[in-house]
Amino acid sequence: MPEYNCSLISSKTSNFTFKQEKVVDVSKENNQFILKTDKAQYKFDAVVIATGGRGNGCDIAKQLGHKIVDLKPSLTALDIREK
C-alpha cells in the first residue's frame, strides 16, 4: 500500500492529541480499524478518509471493502442526516 500523510486526532474526555504521520496500512479487525503508520499502530472505532484531492483515498476505501463508483468533479455541499 502506498504511504499517505495522515493527521491523527485521539480524544480521552477533553484531552486531545494531534499527530501527523504517514499511514502505511489500514485494516479492520473485530469492528475496529487498525492504522499502521511509519511511527506506530493505532486502533479506532471509526475512520474518516479525507484526502482533499491529494493522495488516493480510493485505494484505502477499496482495501477496506468499499465499492468505488466513477468519480465526478463537484462543488456541491453534502447535507447528510441520520435517521
N, C-alpha and C positions, 0 to 999 in steps of 0.2 A: 504494500500500500504506500502511495506517495506520502510524504510528510506535509502537514498543514500547520500553519500558525494557528494557535488556539488561545483564547482567553478563558481561563477557568475561574469561576467565582463559586465559592462554597460558603454556606451560612450555617452558623450554630447560634441559635437565638438571634441576637443582634450583632454578633461579630461576623465580619466578612473578610475573606481573604481573596485577593485578586492575583492571579498568576497568568503569565503569558509564556506558553510553551508550545513546542511542535508536537502535534499528535502523530504517532506512528502506527497506531492500530486502534480500532474500535470494535467491540463485540458486545453481545448481550448474553447474560448468564443469570438464570434464576430471577428474572424480572428486574435485573439491574444492568446498567450499561457500564462496561469496563473501558476506560480510556487509558491507553498507554501513551505516554509522552516520552520525549527524549530525556526526561529527568525523573519521572515517577509513574506510578499507576494509581488511578482514581476510580471510585465506584460512585455512580449516581442513579437516582430513581428515574430521572428524565434528562434528555439531552436536546438542546436546540442547535440545529445546524444553520448557521447564518454566515455565508461566505461573501455575500455582497458582490458577487460577480468575479471575485478573485478566488483562486484555488478551484477545486472541483468538489463541492458538497454533494453532487450527484453520486460520485464514487462511494462516499461514505454511506449515503442513503441506500444505494444498491447493496452494499456489503451487509447492511442490516436487514435486507429482505424487502425493501420498498420497490415498487414498480414506478419507473420514471416515464412520464409522458413527454411528448415533444415540447420543448420549451419555446416560449414566445416572449418577446420583449413587452413590458408593460409598465405604465406609470400609474396604475390604478391601485388605490389603497384597498387592503383587505379588511373586511369587518366580519369577525368570527364570533358567533355567540354559541355558548354551550347550552344544551338542553337540560 
